[in-house]
């Protein structure tokens, strides 16, 4: 009798855990539309530093401060594209110049 | 759709993709550990589901201006 209940109990526990995880994901809007998703991401980002601080205090060590990176890819993208394309367009000319300079140098050496 | 609006929509798409992939990964890990004896395929399945959900959301969001809405008169 008890031997038959245990597998059922195990299955019930597993179903509860998995169902609970699914319900938490659904409830916090992780599975909804675009706006909900970006909202959740914003909330998570805002909630990480206090959580990390609390964990640090609990365990008794301080994590080094996160270095503030002043480089934002979003704002640098346009200037990056411009500089790479202008470098590409002036590439052949530059290569020609360098080749001429190199040849001149060799000629001077050979004199 | 103006460029600003498109930029905002793409930002939302990216954020949503990150959230959905993370959720898919998490749920995949839970299901893999609980039901499927720590095989890898539930994790891959969860990631795939998350990616698919993110793609569909992005698609609907970007197609929204071109939907023809019907005026349903209140009766």
Backbone of each chain as ProteinMPNN parsed JSONL, in Angstrom:
{"seq_chain_A": "XXXXXXXXXXXXXXXXXXXXXXXXXXXXXXXXXXXXXXXXXXXXXXXXXXXXXXXXXXXXXXXXXXXXXXXXXXXXXXXXXXXXXXXXXXXXXXXXXXXXXXXXXXXXXXX", "coords_chain_A": {"N_chain_A": [[0.847, -1.205, 0.0], [1.831, 1.277, 0.932], [4.009, 1.243, -0.699], [2.921, 1.653, -3.155], [2.006, 4.205, -3.058], [4.169, 5.905, -3.02], [5.513, 6.283, -5.654], [3.441, 7.686, -6.938], [3.276, 9.902, -5.335], [5.791, 11.022, -5.773], [5.547, 11.66, -8.507], [3.463, 13.509, -8.334], [4.727, 15.535, -6.857], [6.721, 16.303, -8.686], [5.14, 17.228, -10.808], [3.928, 19.363, -9.537], [6.123, 21.058, -9.048], [7.051, 21.605, -11.682], [4.709, 22.654, -12.809], [4.356, 24.862, -11.142], [6.628, 26.396, -11.835], [6.019, 26.983, -14.498], [3.66, 28.466, -14.063], [4.631, 30.661, -12.65], [6.257, 31.801, -14.6], [4.311, 32.487, -16.483], [2.734, 34.236, -15.002], [4.374, 36.405, -14.346], [4.528, 37.663, -16.717], [6.362, 36.828, -18.586], [5.783, 35.422, -20.81], [4.29, 36.927, -22.489], [3.313, 39.675, -24.619], [5.339, 41.95, -26.689], [5.68, 44.405, -25.33], [5.192, 43.792, -22.669], [7.298, 42.027, -22.225], [9.608, 43.656, -22.525], [9.151, 45.373, -20.426], [9.404, 43.658, -18.218], [12.09, 43.026, -18.475], [13.237, 45.498, -17.949], [12.481, 45.84, -15.276], [13.852, 43.698, -14.128], [16.501, 44.4, -14.625], [16.668, 46.67, -13.05], [16.386, 45.575, -10.592], [18.601, 44.035, -10.095], [21.158, 45.192, -9.029], [20.542, 45.945, -6.214], [19.937, 43.378, -5.263], [22.35, 41.996, -5.67], [23.952, 43.433, -3.92], [22.749, 42.811, -1.467], [23.207, 40.038, -1.316], [25.953, 40.098, -1.217], [26.381, 41.304, 1.273], [25.251, 39.388, 2.893], [26.938, 37.188, 2.556], [29.253, 38.314, 3.328], [31.236, 39.566, 1.766], [32.575, 42.062, -0.438], [31.646, 42.825, -3.648], [33.69, 43.96, -6.353], [33.228, 47.279, -7.587], [31.16, 47.748, -10.394], [32.672, 48.547, -13.401], [32.135, 51.667, -14.94], [31.109, 51.787, -18.099], [31.69, 53.99, -20.606], [31.103, 53.758, -23.216], [28.641, 53.475, -25.569], [27.173, 51.189, -27.586], [24.97, 51.666, -29.233], [24.87, 54.396, -29.77], [27.291, 54.74, -31.023], [27.218, 53.401, -33.343], [26.433, 54.584, -35.861], [28.558, 56.439, -36.421], [30.591, 54.624, -36.513], [29.921, 53.057, -38.765], [30.148, 55.049, -40.735], [32.908, 55.745, -40.567], [34.138, 53.301, -41.231], [33.215, 52.836, -43.841], [34.217, 55.076, -45.197], [36.908, 54.599, -44.894], [37.118, 52.271, -46.413], [36.494, 53.301, -48.949], [38.559, 55.037, -49.459], [40.587, 53.297, -49.484], [41.909, 51.88, -51.774], [43.369, 54.051, -52.944], [45.083, 54.747, -50.833], [46.52, 52.381, -50.594], [47.827, 52.358, -53.062], [49.442, 54.631, -52.765], [51.117, 53.855, -50.64], [52.414, 51.699, -51.804], [53.825, 52.966, -53.841], [55.502, 54.567, -52.299], [56.972, 52.57, -51.023], [58.277, 51.367, -53.218], [59.799, 53.519, -54.072], [61.5, 53.82, -51.89], [62.929, 51.417, -52.075], [64.181, 51.785, -54.512], [65.808, 53.924, -53.851], [67.496, 52.681, -52.062], [68.768, 50.951, -53.766], [70.35, 52.544, -55.235]], "CA_chain_A": [[0.0, 0.0, 0.0], [2.722, 2.436, 0.99], [4.899, 1.161, -1.864], [2.23, 2.165, -4.347], [1.741, 5.652, -2.959], [5.394, 6.702, -3.191], [5.707, 6.801, -7.022], [2.412, 8.694, -7.234], [3.657, 11.124, -4.618], [6.924, 11.624, -6.505], [5.027, 12.271, -9.731], [2.693, 14.7, -7.96], [5.677, 16.594, -6.507], [7.356, 16.798, -9.902], [4.158, 18.014, -11.566], [3.739, 20.634, -8.82], [7.283, 21.928, -9.276], [7.07, 22.071, -13.067], [3.551, 23.527, -13.006], [4.627, 26.116, -10.456], [7.561, 27.181, -12.641], [5.254, 27.489, -15.643], [2.724, 29.494, -13.628], [5.395, 31.868, -12.309], [6.663, 32.418, -15.868], [3.125, 33.099, -17.103], [2.198, 35.31, -14.188], [5.232, 37.585, -14.376], [4.486, 38.278, -18.043], [7.501, 36.434, -19.406], [5.339, 34.773, -22.039], [3.276, 37.763, -23.123], [3.694, 40.396, -25.818], [6.634, 42.644, -26.703], [5.791, 45.444, -24.308], [5.339, 43.145, -21.364], [8.633, 41.454, -22.112], [10.625, 44.681, -22.269], [8.898, 45.865, -19.066], [9.99, 42.703, -17.276], [13.545, 43.156, -18.548], [13.59, 46.716, -17.231], [12.351, 45.59, -13.832], [14.926, 42.798, -13.692], [17.753, 45.175, -14.616], [16.657, 47.591, -11.911], [16.395, 44.83, -9.337], [19.826, 43.246, -9.886], [22.17, 45.731, -8.1], [20.243, 45.749, -4.788], [20.007, 41.955, -4.908], [23.77, 41.626, -5.563], [24.445, 44.023, -2.677], [22.266, 42.036, -0.313], [23.925, 38.764, -1.282], [27.316, 40.374, -0.763], [26.37, 41.519, 2.727], [24.928, 38.124, 3.553], [28.109, 36.324, 2.554], [30.343, 39.006, 3.995], [32.31, 40.116, 0.93], [32.117, 43.124, -1.334], [32.03, 42.676, -5.044], [34.242, 45.23, -6.85], [32.216, 48.08, -8.274], [31.117, 47.504, -11.831], [33.256, 49.721, -14.071], [31.151, 52.344, -15.779], [31.594, 51.84, -19.477], [31.088, 55.156, -21.244], [30.87, 53.472, -24.632], [27.324, 52.893, -25.816], [27.205, 50.757, -28.988], [23.848, 52.205, -30.0], [25.184, 55.726, -30.274], [28.522, 54.744, -31.812], [27.043, 52.597, -34.567], [26.445, 55.412, -37.075], [29.897, 56.941, -36.713], [31.394, 53.458, -36.873], [29.639, 52.737, -40.169], [30.721, 56.091, -41.586], [34.374, 55.689, -40.645], [34.593, 52.11, -41.949], [32.953, 52.965, -45.281], [35.154, 56.042, -45.777], [38.209, 53.923, -44.976], [37.048, 51.364, -47.56], [36.48, 54.021, -50.219], [39.887, 55.617, -49.697], [41.54, 52.202, -49.376], [42.787, 51.679, -52.944], [44.301, 55.176, -53.07], [46.11, 54.638, -49.79], [47.398, 51.244, -50.924], [48.681, 52.812, -54.16], [50.457, 55.55, -52.223], [52.106, 53.107, -49.848], [53.231, 50.897, -52.722], [54.77, 53.884, -54.498], [56.524, 54.946, -51.324], [57.852, 51.426, -50.819], [59.129, 51.205, -54.394], [60.763, 54.627, -54.049], [62.481, 53.501, -50.861], [63.797, 50.351, -52.591], [65.023, 52.385, -55.552], [66.857, 54.716, -53.175], [68.465, 51.741, -51.484], [69.533, 50.28, -54.821], [71.242, 53.491, -55.927]], "C_chain_A": [[0.879, 1.25, 0.0], [3.659, 2.442, -0.214], [4.243, 1.698, -3.118], [2.014, 3.665, -4.276], [2.979, 6.453, -3.339], [5.617, 7.172, -4.627], [4.69, 7.882, -7.385], [2.776, 10.011, -6.577], [4.807, 11.839, -5.325], [6.423, 12.341, -7.741], [4.285, 13.551, -9.411], [3.622, 15.851, -7.604], [6.308, 17.194, -7.755], [6.401, 17.692, -10.682], [3.954, 19.367, -10.887], [4.895, 21.586, -9.097], [7.258, 22.501, -10.682], [5.913, 23.029, -13.331], [3.739, 24.867, -12.336], [5.566, 27.005, -11.251], [6.851, 27.804, -13.842], [4.349, 28.644, -15.217], [3.449, 30.786, -13.293], [5.811, 32.592, -13.582], [5.482, 33.133, -16.512], [2.692, 34.338, -16.339], [3.048, 36.571, -14.268], [5.33, 38.169, -15.773], [5.654, 37.913, -18.925], [7.052, 35.894, -20.75], [4.344, 35.621, -22.806], [3.811, 38.464, -24.353], [5.001, 41.148, -25.644], [6.767, 43.622, -25.552], [5.975, 44.861, -22.925], [6.756, 42.645, -21.16], [9.682, 42.512, -21.803], [10.434, 45.306, -20.891], [9.586, 44.99, -18.044], [11.502, 42.829, -17.272], [14.005, 44.395, -17.793], [13.547, 46.522, -15.733], [13.489, 44.729, -13.324], [16.249, 43.549, -13.614], [17.82, 46.071, -13.407], [16.812, 46.838, -10.607], [17.705, 44.112, -9.079], [20.791, 43.889, -8.903], [21.795, 45.602, -6.634], [20.361, 44.287, -4.372], [21.46, 41.525, -4.733], [24.353, 42.172, -4.27], [24.033, 43.198, -1.475], [23.0, 40.725, -0.176], [25.343, 38.954, -0.764], [27.371, 40.54, 0.744], [26.134, 40.215, 3.469], [26.158, 37.245, 3.655], [29.339, 37.011, 3.11], [31.477, 39.424, 3.074], [31.718, 41.138, -0.026], [32.569, 42.827, -2.752], [32.639, 43.999, -5.518], [33.19, 45.961, -7.665], [32.296, 47.855, -9.778], [31.663, 48.725, -12.557], [32.227, 50.345, -15.006], [31.722, 52.461, -17.184], [30.91, 52.996, -20.165], [30.726, 54.919, -22.686], [29.501, 52.832, -24.792], [27.262, 52.486, -27.288], [26.129, 51.424, -29.835], [24.189, 53.567, -30.588], [26.406, 55.733, -31.158], [28.354, 54.046, -33.142], [27.167, 53.453, -35.819], [27.833, 55.888, -37.414], [30.818, 55.791, -37.088], [31.208, 53.086, -38.329], [30.299, 53.756, -41.082], [32.23, 55.953, -41.717], [34.832, 54.45, -41.403], [34.355, 52.244, -43.442], [33.915, 53.963, -45.915], [36.547, 55.438, -45.873], [38.241, 52.987, -46.179], [37.162, 52.129, -48.874], [37.826, 54.652, -50.503], [40.963, 54.56, -49.637], [42.468, 52.054, -50.559], [43.798, 52.802, -53.118], [45.434, 55.045, -52.065], [47.085, 53.515, -50.107], [48.359, 51.639, -52.027], [49.803, 53.712, -53.667], [51.546, 54.796, -51.495], [53.002, 52.28, -50.75], [54.276, 51.784, -53.398], [55.897, 54.279, -53.558], [57.522, 53.813, -51.126], [58.82, 51.25, -51.984], [60.21, 52.272, -54.427], [61.897, 54.338, -53.069], [63.476, 52.445, -51.377], [64.738, 50.911, -53.66], [66.157, 53.176, -54.929], [67.905, 53.82, -52.588], [69.375, 51.184, -52.561], [70.527, 51.221, -55.487], [72.672, 53.357, -55.432]], "O_chain_A": [[0.7, 2.156, -0.815], [4.058, 3.502, -0.695], [4.925, 2.148, -4.04], [1.859, 4.326, -5.303], [2.873, 7.54, -3.907], [5.888, 8.355, -4.829], [5.022, 8.863, -8.05], [2.617, 11.085, -7.158], [4.817, 13.062, -5.465], [6.808, 13.479, -8.008], [4.437, 14.557, -10.103], [3.373, 16.996, -7.979], [6.424, 18.413, -7.887], [6.778, 18.763, -11.156], [3.822, 20.391, -11.557], [4.685, 22.772, -9.35], [7.418, 23.706, -10.877], [6.079, 24.066, -13.973], [3.338, 25.898, -12.877], [5.354, 28.214, -11.345], [7.045, 28.977, -14.164], [4.267, 29.665, -15.9], [2.966, 31.875, -13.602], [5.74, 33.819, -13.662], [5.623, 34.244, -17.025], [2.331, 35.356, -16.931], [2.515, 37.681, -14.26], [6.129, 39.076, -16.005], [5.924, 38.599, -19.911], [7.814, 35.897, -21.716], [3.631, 35.115, -23.672], [4.664, 37.924, -25.057], [5.684, 41.025, -24.627], [7.797, 43.683, -24.882], [6.776, 45.337, -22.12], [7.346, 42.805, -20.091], [10.54, 42.315, -20.942], [11.401, 45.721, -20.252], [10.255, 45.475, -17.132], [12.136, 42.753, -16.22], [15.015, 44.369, -17.091], [14.434, 46.965, -15.004], [14.034, 44.971, -12.246], [17.023, 43.371, -12.674], [18.878, 46.23, -12.798], [17.309, 47.388, -9.624], [17.926, 43.622, -7.971], [21.234, 43.197, -7.986], [22.641, 45.185, -5.843], [20.822, 43.982, -3.272], [21.793, 40.798, -3.797], [25.136, 41.503, -3.597], [24.835, 42.917, -0.585], [23.378, 40.328, 0.926], [25.875, 38.141, -0.007], [28.258, 40.012, 1.415], [26.721, 39.961, 4.521], [26.409, 36.628, 4.691], [30.361, 36.365, 3.34], [32.594, 39.625, 3.55], [30.538, 41.09, -0.374], [33.753, 42.604, -3.004], [32.156, 45.062, -5.127], [32.369, 45.345, -8.344], [33.384, 47.783, -10.35], [31.167, 49.833, -12.351], [31.544, 49.652, -15.759], [32.709, 53.162, -17.41], [29.687, 53.001, -20.302], [30.11, 55.774, -23.322], [29.231, 51.775, -24.222], [27.295, 53.355, -28.16], [26.346, 51.712, -31.012], [23.854, 53.868, -31.734], [26.562, 56.641, -31.974], [29.25, 54.092, -33.984], [27.911, 53.107, -36.737], [28.266, 55.766, -38.56], [31.73, 55.966, -37.897], [32.174, 52.832, -39.049], [30.93, 53.396, -42.076], [32.777, 56.031, -42.817], [35.812, 54.517, -42.145], [35.19, 51.818, -44.24], [34.385, 53.746, -47.031], [37.288, 55.721, -46.815], [39.248, 52.904, -46.883], [37.834, 51.681, -49.803], [38.207, 54.794, -51.665], [42.146, 54.886, -49.73], [43.687, 52.094, -50.394], [44.965, 52.54, -53.409], [46.604, 55.213, -52.409], [48.295, 53.648, -49.925], [49.546, 51.318, -51.973], [50.954, 53.585, -54.085], [52.735, 55.045, -51.691], [54.203, 52.163, -50.505], [55.445, 51.416, -53.515], [57.067, 54.325, -53.937], [58.733, 54.03, -51.066], [60.013, 51.017, -51.789], [61.365, 52.003, -54.755], [63.072, 54.569, -53.356], [64.683, 52.549, -51.159], [65.919, 50.568, -53.714], [67.299, 53.128, -55.386], [69.09, 54.155, -52.609], [70.567, 50.966, -52.345], [71.427, 50.786, -56.205], [73.557, 54.072, -55.9]]}, "seq_chain_B": "XXXXXXXXXXXXXXXXXXXXXXXXXXXXXXXXXXXXXXXXXXXXXXXXXXXXXXXXXXXXXXXXXXXXXXXXXXX", "coords_chain_B": {"N_chain_B": [[5.706, 54.267, -40.85], [7.74, 56.012, -38.683], [11.301, 56.711, -38.382], [12.139, 56.851, -35.763], [10.117, 55.511, -34.41], [10.43, 52.991, -35.508], [12.947, 52.38, -34.528], [12.363, 52.249, -31.795], [10.628, 50.078, -31.796], [12.317, 48.026, -32.643], [14.09, 47.994, -30.502], [12.364, 47.122, -28.503], [11.813, 44.612, -29.53], [14.333, 43.353, -29.283], [14.75, 43.397, -26.5], [12.575, 41.868, -25.714], [13.222, 39.454, -26.967], [15.461, 38.685, -25.507], [14.303, 38.275, -22.98], [12.457, 36.218, -23.544], [14.113, 34.164, -24.476], [15.638, 33.682, -22.191], [13.593, 32.88, -20.429], [12.696, 30.581, -21.763], [15.01, 29.029, -21.641], [15.262, 28.731, -18.855], [12.85, 27.392, -18.155], [13.21, 25.139, -19.715], [15.426, 23.981, -18.471], [14.332, 23.41, -15.964], [12.312, 21.546, -16.635], [13.9, 19.597, -17.807], [15.457, 18.692, -15.653], [13.498, 17.838, -13.849], [11.686, 16.074, -15.155], [12.921, 14.694, -17.298], [15.266, 13.301, -16.801], [17.677, 14.815, -16.857], [18.445, 15.097, -19.53], [19.612, 16.713, -22.582], [17.893, 17.627, -24.483], [15.348, 18.812, -23.695], [16.147, 21.37, -22.891], [17.119, 22.495, -25.236], [14.731, 22.45, -26.648], [13.18, 24.211, -25.116], [14.636, 26.601, -25.51], [14.272, 26.879, -28.253], [11.467, 27.219, -28.372], [11.253, 29.641, -26.987], [12.684, 31.334, -28.717], [11.042, 31.164, -30.979], [8.658, 32.313, -29.998], [9.543, 34.909, -29.489], [10.212, 35.715, -32.075], [7.701, 35.661, -33.35], [6.329, 37.605, -31.869], [7.832, 39.905, -32.499], [7.346, 39.979, -35.243], [4.539, 40.419, -35.363], [4.458, 42.876, -34.105], [5.871, 44.52, -35.862], [4.278, 44.359, -38.077], [1.965, 45.572, -37.383], [1.128, 48.299, -38.149], [0.17, 47.912, -40.712], [-2.111, 46.508, -40.613], [-5.52, 46.104, -41.424], [-8.057, 47.608, -39.825], [-11.262, 46.86, -38.614], [-14.253, 48.743, -38.175], [-16.189, 48.108, -35.571], [-19.432, 48.536, -34.969], [-21.027, 49.655, -32.043], [-23.73, 47.923, -30.671]], "CA_chain_B": [[6.406, 54.177, -39.568], [8.911, 56.877, -38.671], [12.524, 55.999, -38.0], [12.181, 56.753, -34.297], [9.21, 54.447, -33.989], [11.045, 51.716, -35.888], [14.009, 52.114, -33.572], [11.77, 51.801, -30.534], [10.09, 48.726, -31.953], [13.431, 47.077, -32.671], [14.574, 47.863, -29.13], [11.443, 46.252, -27.783], [12.025, 43.251, -30.034], [15.561, 42.798, -28.714], [14.535, 43.132, -25.075], [11.644, 40.749, -25.608], [13.926, 38.215, -27.324], [16.299, 38.28, -24.378], [13.444, 37.737, -21.929], [11.854, 34.944, -23.925], [15.153, 33.138, -24.503], [15.937, 33.338, -20.812], [12.491, 32.101, -19.862], [12.725, 29.262, -22.388], [16.136, 28.29, -21.075], [14.951, 28.35, -17.474], [11.82, 26.358, -18.104], [13.804, 23.931, -20.277], [16.276, 23.355, -17.445], [13.453, 22.836, -14.933], [11.68, 20.326, -17.137], [14.922, 18.569, -18.033], [15.876, 18.101, -14.381], [12.396, 17.206, -13.119], [10.995, 14.978, -15.833], [13.571, 13.963, -18.377], [16.526, 12.706, -16.369], [18.83, 15.648, -17.187], [18.854, 15.107, -20.927], [19.81, 18.07, -23.073], [16.929, 18.084, -25.492], [14.326, 19.779, -23.249], [16.723, 22.716, -22.856], [17.108, 22.979, -26.614], [13.334, 22.677, -27.002], [12.747, 25.452, -24.475], [15.274, 27.715, -26.204], [13.607, 27.027, -29.532], [10.149, 27.808, -28.145], [11.444, 31.047, -26.653], [13.061, 32.041, -29.934], [9.869, 31.258, -31.822], [7.735, 33.291, -29.432], [10.113, 36.237, -29.689], [10.107, 36.043, -33.498], [6.316, 35.962, -33.674], [5.99, 38.898, -31.282], [8.474, 40.925, -33.332], [6.65, 40.032, -36.53], [3.254, 41.079, -35.173], [4.686, 44.268, -33.755], [6.298, 45.268, -37.04], [3.224, 44.359, -39.096], [0.758, 46.201, -36.846], [0.594, 49.455, -38.878], [-0.414, 47.542, -42.004], [-3.357, 45.771, -40.425], [-6.727, 46.874, -41.714], [-8.956, 47.393, -38.698], [-12.681, 47.035, -38.924], [-14.984, 49.467, -37.14], [-17.349, 47.32, -35.145], [-20.335, 49.498, -34.336], [-21.675, 49.174, -30.825], [-25.17, 47.759, -30.931]], "C_chain_B": [[7.645, 55.043, -39.596], [10.116, 56.102, -38.159], [12.611, 55.814, -36.502], [11.334, 55.599, -33.818], [9.812, 53.09, -34.305], [12.15, 51.35, -34.913], [13.469, 51.606, -32.257], [11.252, 50.386, -30.65], [11.208, 47.7, -31.958], [14.023, 46.893, -31.282], [13.695, 46.918, -28.338], [11.621, 44.809, -28.205], [13.214, 42.598, -29.352], [15.357, 42.449, -27.249], [13.633, 41.917, -24.895], [12.322, 39.434, -25.938], [14.761, 37.73, -26.169], [15.45, 37.636, -23.299], [12.925, 36.362, -22.294], [12.887, 33.84, -23.973], [15.512, 32.693, -23.091], [14.853, 32.49, -20.182], [12.472, 30.689, -20.431], [13.834, 28.405, -21.822], [15.813, 27.8, -19.671], [13.94, 27.226, -17.398], [12.351, 25.042, -18.665], [14.647, 23.204, -19.245], [15.406, 22.7, -16.388], [12.866, 21.523, -15.409], [12.694, 19.215, -17.35], [15.291, 17.885, -16.729], [14.749, 17.293, -13.766], [11.879, 15.971, -13.837], [11.883, 14.108, -16.693], [14.98, 13.53, -18.053], [17.75, 13.45, -16.896], [19.349, 15.454, -18.602], [18.961, 16.542, -21.408], [18.651, 18.551, -23.923], [15.822, 18.979, -24.965], [14.849, 21.203, -23.198], [16.705, 23.317, -24.252], [15.69, 23.301, -27.056], [12.842, 23.985, -26.403], [13.34, 26.673, -25.16], [14.58, 27.979, -27.536], [12.241, 27.662, -29.395], [10.277, 29.295, -27.838], [11.78, 31.876, -27.881], [11.861, 32.228, -30.842], [8.88, 32.287, -31.325], [8.249, 34.706, -29.669], [9.948, 36.66, -31.146], [8.687, 36.443, -33.857], [5.906, 37.318, -33.108], [6.546, 40.039, -32.11], [7.699, 41.105, -34.618], [5.326, 40.775, -36.398], [3.417, 42.558, -34.889], [5.036, 45.097, -34.991], [5.218, 45.315, -38.11], [2.008, 45.14, -38.659], [0.258, 47.392, -37.651], [-0.124, 49.084, -40.163], [-1.671, 46.718, -41.868], [-4.534, 46.68, -40.752], [-7.719, 46.566, -40.613], [-10.381, 47.656, -39.142], [-13.32, 47.838, -37.821], [-16.214, 48.669, -36.77], [-18.266, 48.261, -34.391], [-20.967, 48.86, -33.111], [-23.168, 49.049, -31.083], [-25.994, 48.031, -29.699]], "O_chain_B": [[8.519, 54.841, -40.44], [9.996, 55.015, -37.594], [13.081, 54.787, -36.012], [11.737, 54.816, -32.959], [9.732, 52.157, -33.506], [12.292, 50.194, -34.515], [14.009, 50.673, -31.663], [11.406, 49.581, -29.732], [11.081, 46.633, -31.357], [14.414, 45.786, -30.911], [14.173, 46.046, -27.612], [11.59, 43.896, -27.381], [13.14, 41.455, -28.901], [15.731, 41.367, -26.796], [13.88, 41.056, -24.05], [12.059, 38.416, -25.299], [14.79, 36.537, -25.864], [15.808, 36.59, -22.759], [12.942, 35.445, -21.473], [12.61, 32.709, -23.572], [15.671, 31.503, -22.819], [15.135, 31.51, -19.492], [12.264, 29.719, -19.702], [13.647, 27.218, -21.554], [16.045, 26.642, -19.326], [14.13, 26.242, -16.683], [12.005, 23.966, -18.177], [14.602, 21.978, -19.142], [15.683, 21.582, -15.954], [12.905, 20.516, -14.702], [12.404, 18.043, -17.111], [15.426, 16.663, -16.678], [14.974, 16.209, -13.228], [11.655, 14.935, -13.211], [11.638, 12.908, -16.816], [15.809, 13.403, -18.954], [18.729, 12.837, -17.325], [20.541, 15.621, -18.86], [18.48, 17.469, -20.756], [18.445, 19.756, -24.069], [15.367, 19.852, -25.705], [14.096, 22.148, -23.432], [16.334, 24.475, -24.444], [15.457, 24.291, -27.749], [12.176, 24.774, -27.072], [12.646, 27.668, -25.372], [14.329, 29.125, -27.909], [11.874, 28.535, -30.182], [9.515, 30.112, -28.356], [11.247, 32.968, -28.075], [11.665, 33.302, -31.411], [8.32, 33.05, -32.112], [7.476, 35.6, -30.011], [9.593, 37.804, -31.432], [8.469, 37.424, -34.568], [5.222, 38.093, -33.776], [5.85, 41.013, -32.396], [7.425, 42.228, -35.041], [5.014, 41.649, -37.207], [2.637, 43.389, -35.357], [4.565, 46.223, -35.152], [5.228, 46.205, -38.961], [1.099, 45.361, -39.46], [-0.954, 47.508, -37.835], [-0.944, 49.858, -40.657], [-2.243, 46.273, -42.864], [-4.546, 47.861, -40.406], [-8.174, 45.431, -40.467], [-10.656, 48.555, -39.937], [-12.985, 47.656, -36.651], [-17.163, 48.564, -37.548], [-17.928, 48.732, -33.305], [-21.383, 47.702, -33.129], [-23.792, 49.951, -31.643], [-27.22, 47.938, -29.743]]}, "name": "protein", "num_of_chains": 2, "seq": "XXXXXXXXXXXXXXXXXXXXXXXXXXXXXXXXXXXXXXXXXXXXXXXXXXXXXXXXXXXXXXXXXXXXXXXXXXXXXXXXXXXXXXXXXXXXXXXXXXXXXXXXXXXXXXXXXXXXXXXXXXXXXXXXXXXXXXXXXXXXXXXXXXXXXXXXXXXXXXXXXXXXXXXXXXXXXXXXXXXXXXXXXX"}
